Amino acid sequence: MVLKQILFWAAVLWTGIVFTLCLVQSNSLPVISIANLDKYIHAFFHFVFTALWFLFLISHSEKKNIFMPLMIAFMLSVFFGVAIEVLQGLYTTTRREDALDVAANISGATLAVFMIVMYYRIKPIDKK
């Protein structure tokens, strides 16, 4: 029970961090000159987002089948990423919505799905 709560709060905290960092005025952030760094950051954000929400969802799964928790986590990540981009366009003055950011978000989420599937192919879930 404690692990489920820890996973839930870790996922919620990460969601809040991503939400805040993606909507804070960009002139408040440090400038680092690395080509496409923001795309790598978006991919990382959504890799961790998908993994944390998957871990929470799988901890609540009765059937111990990874498919549904994995698809829900992936779709949450995609919808969250699109929503953030829309909010950037509507409510920030120093940021704009960017389709390439959405692509980076989906890439990070997809990589998380791939890594989770590979992990469970090697180490199946206990069927208790």
N, C-alpha and C positions, 0 to 999 in steps of 0.2 A: 504493500500500500504506500509506503514512504517513497519507494522508487518511482511509482506512478506520479506522485505529487512533485517530485524533483524534476521528472521529465516534463511535466506540464509547465511548471514555472520556468524551466530552462527555455522551452519553446516560446512561451509568452514573452519572456525577457528578451530573447533574440529578436522576436518579431518587433518589439518596441524599439530596440536598438536600430534595426534596419529602417523602421518607419521614421525615426527621428533623424538618422544620418541622411536619409534620402530626401527629407523635406526641409532640413536646416538650410539657411541661406548659404550659397556656395562661397560667398566672400568670407564666411566664418571658418572655412576649412583651409588647412595648409595646402600650398601649391607644390606639387611634385611633378617634375617634367619627365614622365615615362609615357611613351606612346601607348594609347588605349588602356591606361591604368584603370580608368573608371569601369571599363568593361570587365576586367579581371575581378575588380572589387564586387561588381554586380553578380558575377558568376559565383564568387565565393560566398556572398551573402545568401544566395538562393540554394547553394549546395548545403550549407549548414542549416538553413531554414527547413528544407525538405527532409534532411536527415533527422533533425530534432523532432519535427512533427510526426515523422514516420515512427520513431522510437516511442513517442507517447501513444500513438494510435495502436501500434502493435502490442503495447503493454496492456491495452484494453480489449484486445481481440480474443474472443472465445475460441474461435476455430483455429487460431494460430496459423492462418494462411496469410502470406505477406501481400498478396495481390491487392486486396481492397484497401488496407492501410497505406500501401505504397501509392496507389492511384489517387487517394484522397490527399495525401501529403503533396504529391506532384501538382495536382489541380489547385490546391490552396496556394502553393508557391506561384504558379502561373497567374492566377487571379489577383493575388496580392501584388505581384510585380506590375501587372497592367494597371491596377488601381493606383499604385504609387506614381507611375508615369503620368496618368491622367491628373492626379492631384498636383504633381509638379507643374504641369501646364496651366492648371487653373488657379493655384494658390501661392505660387512662389514667383518672385520677380527676378531672381538670379539663376533660375533653372528652367529648363524646358523639357517637354516630353520628347522621348527619343526611342524610335523603333529598334535601334541597335541595342539600347539598354534592355528592352524586352527580350531580344534575342539572346543577350548575355545571361539574363535571368533564367530563361528556359534552358540554356546550355548548362548552367550550374545545377539546376534541378534535374536535368536529364543525367548528368554525370553522377549525381547522388543516387538516382534510381539504378543506374548501371552498377555502381559500386555495391549497393545493398543487394541487388540480385546476385552478383558474383559472390558476395559474402555468404548468402543463404544457400547458394549452390554448393559451396564448400562445407558449410556448417549448418545443416538443417535445423529448424526449430524443434525443440523437444515437444513431443505429443503427449503431454501429461493430462 
